[in-house]
Amino acid sequence: MQTNFVSSCTGRSTVDNARQPAEAEGVSNARLMNTLAELARRAPLRTLHTICETQRQVSTAKLERYLEPVGDTLAGYAFTLRIDFDKLSAALSAVTAERDALKHALDVKEEFYQDALHSHIVLAQQRDQLRAEVEAMRKDAERYRWRVASGVNVTSVGGDPVRLTERLVDTAMAAKEA
């Protein structure tokens, strides 16, 4: 049973989030620690040592009879550790795969965010440019309306048409408003 990233962050899940992935697969830290403690104490070997000390003389047959269960016990511990190790390795692989999938999803979202940010910047620049163009067109329209309303006529002087420039119109408009 695995939890996804969102449920582990929000705490809303049917799986106990405090459990480690390996424990969800039936391997507990206590079991591993007990097995390691038994190996560290060398309990089966201590029993053999006690027998040898008390009897001072042990026959080969008797020693083999005691070593066989000791070997079986140690083999059992080794088998248990191997099974637990395999389960932990599988759980680690699953967590690693989930982490990699989340990292990929984050990279995709980061790329999307960067694209959106770039688009926003470009659109804001285009908006500002269009606003400037609209303002320039408003000023041109105002000049045109003023010229028409004031009755200024374009005449020829010496055969050349005289055009009122924006500057002349702006000056005339400012003088009339003042």
C-alpha positions in Angstrom: 0.0 0.0 0.0 1.5 3.3 -1.0 0.5 6.9 -0.4 0.9 9.6 -3.0 2.7 12.9 -2.5 -0.4 14.9 -2.0 -1.9 12.7 0.7 1.5 12.6 2.5 1.6 16.4 2.5 -2.0 16.9 3.5 -2.2 14.2 6.0 -5.5 13.0 4.5 -5.0 9.4 3.7 -6.3 5.9 4.6 -2.7 4.8 5.1 -0.9 5.7 8.3 1.6 8.4 7.1 3.9 7.7 10.0 4.6 4.2 8.7 7.7 3.7 6.5 7.3 2.1 3.1 9.0 -1.1 4.3 6.6 -1.4 7.2 3.7 -1.1 4.8 5.2 -4.2 3.2 5.3 -6.2 6.4 8.9 -5.4 7.5 9.2 -3.6 10.8 12.2 -1.8 12.2 11.7 -3.8 15.5 12.0 -7.1 13.6 15.2 -6.0 12.0 16.6 -4.7 15.2 15.8 -7.9 17.1 17.4 -10.0 14.4 20.5 -7.9 14.5 20.6 -8.0 18.3 20.4 -11.8 18.3 23.3 -11.9 15.9 25.3 -9.4 17.9 24.7 -11.3 21.1 25.7 -14.5 19.4 23.2 -16.3 21.6 23.6 -19.7 19.8 27.4 -19.5 20.1 27.2 -18.5 23.8 25.3 -21.6 24.5 28.0 -23.7 22.8 30.7 -21.9 24.7 28.9 -22.6 28.0 28.7 -26.3 27.2 32.4 -26.5 26.3 33.4 -24.6 29.5 31.3 -26.8 31.8 32.3 -30.1 30.3 35.9 -29.3 29.7 35.9 -32.0 27.1 33.6 -32.2 24.1 33.6 -35.0 21.6 33.5 -34.2 17.9 30.1 -35.9 17.5 28.7 -33.8 20.4 30.3 -30.6 19.0 28.8 -31.3 15.6 25.4 -32.0 17.2 25.5 -28.6 18.9 26.9 -26.8 15.8 24.2 -28.0 13.5 21.4 -26.1 15.3 23.7 -23.1 15.7 24.3 -23.1 12.0 20.6 -23.5 11.3 19.8 -20.6 13.6 22.4 -18.4 12.0 21.2 -19.4 8.5 17.7 -18.5 9.7 18.8 -15.1 10.8 20.6 -14.6 7.5 17.5 -15.7 5.5 15.4 -13.3 7.5 17.8 -10.5 6.9 17.9 -11.3 3.2 14.1 -11.3 2.9 13.8 -8.0 4.8 16.6 -6.5 2.7 14.8 -7.5 -0.5 11.5 -5.9 0.8 13.3 -2.8 1.8 15.1 -2.6 -1.5 11.7 -3.0 -3.3 10.2 -0.3 -1.1 13.1 2.0 -1.7 12.7 1.4 -5.5 9.0 2.4 -5.3 9.8 5.5 -3.3 12.6 6.4 -5.7 10.3 5.9 -8.6 7.6 8.1 -7.0 10.2 10.8 -6.2 11.4 10.7 -9.8 7.8 11.0 -11.1 7.2 13.9 -8.8 10.4 15.6 -9.9 9.4 15.2 -13.5 6.0 16.6 -12.8 7.6 19.5 -11.0 9.9 20.1 -14.0 7.0 20.1 -16.3 5.1 22.6 -14.1 8.2 24.8 -13.8 8.5 24.8 -17.6 4.9 25.7 -18.0 5.3 28.5 -15.4 8.3 29.9 -17.2 6.4 29.8 -20.5 3.4 31.5 -18.9 5.6 34.2 -17.3 7.3 34.9 -20.6 4.0 35.1 -22.4 2.7 37.5 -19.6 5.8 39.7 -20.1 5.4 39.8 -23.9 1.7 40.5 -23.7 2.3 43.3 -21.1 4.8 44.9 -23.5 2.4 44.6 -26.4 -0.3 46.1 -24.3 1.9 49.1 -23.3 2.9 49.6 -26.9 -0.7 49.5 -28.1 -1.7 52.0 -25.3 1.0 54.4 -26.5 -0.2 54.0 -30.1 -3.8 54.7 -29.0 -2.7 57.8 -27.1 -0.8 59.1 -30.2 -3.9 58.5 -32.3 -6.1 60.3 -29.8 -3.7 63.3 -30.0 -3.8 63.2 -33.8 -7.6 63.0 -33.7 -7.7 65.9 -31.3 -5.5 68.0 -33.6 -7.7 67.1 -36.6 -10.9 68.0 -34.7 -9.4 71.3 -33.6 -8.3 72.2 -37.1 -11.8 71.4 -38.5 -13.5 73.3 -35.6 -11.3 76.3 -35.8 -11.7 76.7 -39.5 -8.0 76.7 -40.3 -7.6 76.1 -44.0 -4.6 74.8 -45.8 -3.6 77.4 -48.4 -0.9 77.7 -51.0 1.9 80.2 -50.5 3.9 80.8 -53.6 2.5 77.8 -55.3 3.7 75.4 -52.5 1.1 73.8 -50.3 1.6 74.8 -46.7 0.9 72.1 -44.2 0.3 72.8 -40.6 2.6 70.5 -38.7 1.7 68.9 -35.4 3.9 71.4 -33.7 2.2 74.4 -35.2 -1.2 72.9 -34.3 -0.2 72.0 -30.8 1.1 75.6 -30.3 -2.1 77.1 -31.7 -4.2 74.8 -29.5 -2.3 75.7 -26.4 -2.6 79.5 -27.2 -6.3 79.2 -27.7 -6.8 77.3 -24.4 -4.8 79.8 -22.4 
